[in-house]
Amino acid sequence: MNIIFCNHDLTDQMADELMQTPDLAVDTELTGLDVRGDKLCLVQMRARGDDNVYLVRIYDNRDYPNLCRVLGNRAVTKIFHYARMDMAMIYRRLGVWAVPTFCTKIGVLLACTGVPHTLHGALQAIFGIDATGDGAASSWAGELSPRQLKYAAGDVEHLHLLHDYLRDALMDKNKWDAAQKCFDFLPTRCALDLDWGTRDIFAHNPV
């Protein structure tokens, strides 16, 4: 795995190359889990079959046209784990919906009864891969250390492998259509999160 850290936007050449992959593993690092109050700090991407992992540092008051071009490319499926959070934060900061989408967390919950729905738990249970890295509790708002960059890159290292397993499992269990409807609904779900926060308008008695 070759880590390419971009302290600014992707270059034109990087973006052009990432636009050619059929699917792109994507993850983010944030200052916290409040979609309305916390900030997007880092976007990690890995193309199928590529040893390169691109890490784009996100700063306030800076534009990222090439990153937005890649994430908004509707010819490329974006593979996330817990897409609901990542997509909302990407849209809030960059103004682009990273669709079409495959969420491995939704895939695990639909197709793999008894398997942990965390990324590290699913990789361990399904493949025996220990992907627990050192850096989960890091602060991502300041200068990033090599240890943090390695941890962040690790979050997209195995997403294609998990995607392929879950795609087959969903089809085998006749749950692909349900999964696809969940994936298609994600932008609406994220928009509701950004507007309403923790309020669940689908609940019997929303508060």
Number of C-alpha atoms within 10 A of each C-alpha: 12 11 18 16 17 15 12 15 20 24 12 11 10 14 18 14 11 24 20 15 16 12 22 27 23 28 27 25 23 21 17 12 13 15 24 14 10 12 22 25 20 24 21 25 28 29 24 17 10 12 12 16 23 22 26 21 23 23 16 9 6 10 14 15 15 17 22 20 17 24 26 19 18 15 14 21 20 27 26 29 26 18 25 22 20 23 27 27 27 22 18 18 16 18 12 19 21 26 20 20 24 27 22 27 21 21 27 25 15 17 21 17 9 10 15 17 20 15 22 16 17 22 21 16 15 13 12 10 13 12 17 15 14 12 15 12 7 16 15 21 16 9 8 13 12 9 12 19 18 18 19 25 26 19 24 25 23 17 24 20 13 21 22 11 16 23 18 14 18 20 13 11 11 12 16 19 11 13 22 17 10 17 20 15 13 22 21 12 16 23 16 16 19 18 11 12 14 13 12 13 11 7 8 7 7 9 8
